Amino acid sequence: MKILITDIHHGNGGGHVTYVLSLLKGLKDDIDLTVAAPPTGRLYELASRMQGVRVLPGLYTSRPLTLFAEVRALRKFLKQERFDVVHVNGGADHRHIMLACLGLRHRPAIVWTKHNTNPVSSLGHNLRAKFGTDVSIAVCDYVANILSQSGYRGRPIQVVRNGIDIDYLVPASAAHKQDCRRQLFGQLADDVLVLGSIGGTDYNKGWLVLVEAISRLDPALRRRFRVVVAGDPPSQSMLDKVNALHMSEQVMFPGLVKDVRTVLGACDIGFVLSFREAASYASCETMAMGLPALVSDAGGLPENVRHGQDGWIVPAGDVDALRCLLQQILSGASCLPTMGQSARARVEQVFSTSSFIADTKNVYKQAHTRVRQVAAI
């Protein structure tokens, strides 16, 4: 098959970009792949290094004159290339592809992946559902339910869970863990637990809830926690909040890291305490590293973790519930290695890369078949 994958992100792109990169790695050996993404983004940079993948600049602006020129160029490109499937991953690229395909004699099938939990009831969504979508991919059951109650229900909706590279993300050895801890925090006492997040420093990610919960512990318990949050530097208002909670010496911000293993390798527990979230690569990558995952009950996060077995699920934004759980974790810290092993096994069983790639290929075939059948009528 001949596939075009589009993405809209100019910067880091977070889970969207991780998703596309995982697809490219798994598909490039037996599918003709082209990526069209902004040249200022992480996806463009990293995909350009992959053999077997053609990477082209793709811009998806909303200003009318620029939009018209971009869609016209895209339509010409689609006519020339005759792709079997275009896989879109955002709203703007989805819009551009829909407009570029209208009236094409030999149009590609359009597959859209919904990566978030945002509403899909707008006019734009209704138009894209009717005229620009052949199959929708939901990254978790929670997202699939959102789609099933929208205009997208008129086309197939398939749940395809994210694939995690378990050969790259492996539990850290004891020696490597100690080295990672020293690099982040210096020398730590043996009874100190490090909680880490690679999900970013946005307020929505809920890490400030964890910091506040730790700050409310009795001093003897409070000293036994350290927190590391990787991502863009937090805003000054967030840093002021950390300082007001007297937690600045216990919270580390290493910035954007090229290798998440340097952060997760230092941790005893990983956390994603978002106020809204879909599938969350961060929680699954945490579990692949052999760490119990502490997650909120937002969106699709509870689908990843079995409470008390692979980690814990707490109400989003509930500081008191989190404080009580932290006390329980300290009293049962000897169980963390067993929970970490269970978390690793959970990822191997439910979030394998092989299933992710096979399921996505099946969606491509389904979408391509539907378009050909409609064209034959």
HELIX and SHEET records of a PDB file:
HELIX    1   1 GLY A   14  LEU A   27  1                                  14    
HELIX    2   2 ARG A   42  ALA A   47  1                                   6    
HELIX    3   3 PRO A   64  GLU A   81  1                                  18    
HELIX    4   4 GLY A   91  CYS A  101  1                                  11    
HELIX    5   5 LEU A  123  PHE A  131  1                                   9    
HELIX    6   6 ASP A  141  SER A  148  1                                   8    
HELIX    7   7 GLY A  151  GLY A  154  5                                   4    
HELIX    8   8 ALA A  174  PHE A  185  1                                  12    
HELIX    9   9 TYR A  203  LYS A  205  5                                   3    
HELIX   10  10 TRP A  207  SER A  215  1                                   9    
HELIX   11  11 PRO A  219  ARG A  222  1                                   4    
HELIX   12  12 GLN A  236  ALA A  244  1                                   9    
HELIX   13  13 SER A  248  GLN A  250  5                                   3    
HELIX   14  14 ARG A  261  LEU A  264  1                                   4    
HELIX   15  15 TYR A  281  ALA A  288  1                                   8    
HELIX   16  16 LEU A  301  GLU A  303  5                                   3    
HELIX   17  17 VAL A  319  SER A  331  1                                  13    
HELIX   18  18 ALA A  333  CYS A  335  5                                   3    
HELIX   19  19 LEU A  336  VAL A  350  1                                  15    
HELIX   20  20 THR A  353  ALA A  376  1                                  24    
SHEET    1   A 7 VAL A  53  PRO A  57  0                                        
SHEET    2   A 7 ASP A  32  ALA A  37  1                                        
SHEET    3   A 7 LYS A   2  THR A   6  1                                        
SHEET    4   A 7 VAL A  85  VAL A  88  1                                        
SHEET    5   A 7 ALA A 109  LYS A 114  1                                        
SHEET    6   A 7 VAL A 135  ALA A 138  1                                        
SHEET    7   A 7 ILE A 157  VAL A 159  1                                        
SHEET    1   B 6 VAL A 251  GLY A 255  0                                        
SHEET    2   B 6 PHE A 225  ALA A 230  1                                        
SHEET    3   B 6 LEU A 193  SER A 197  1                                        
SHEET    4   B 6 ILE A 269  VAL A 272  1                                        
SHEET    5   B 6 ALA A 293  SER A 296  1                                        
SHEET    6   B 6 GLY A 311  VAL A 314  1                                        
END                                                                             
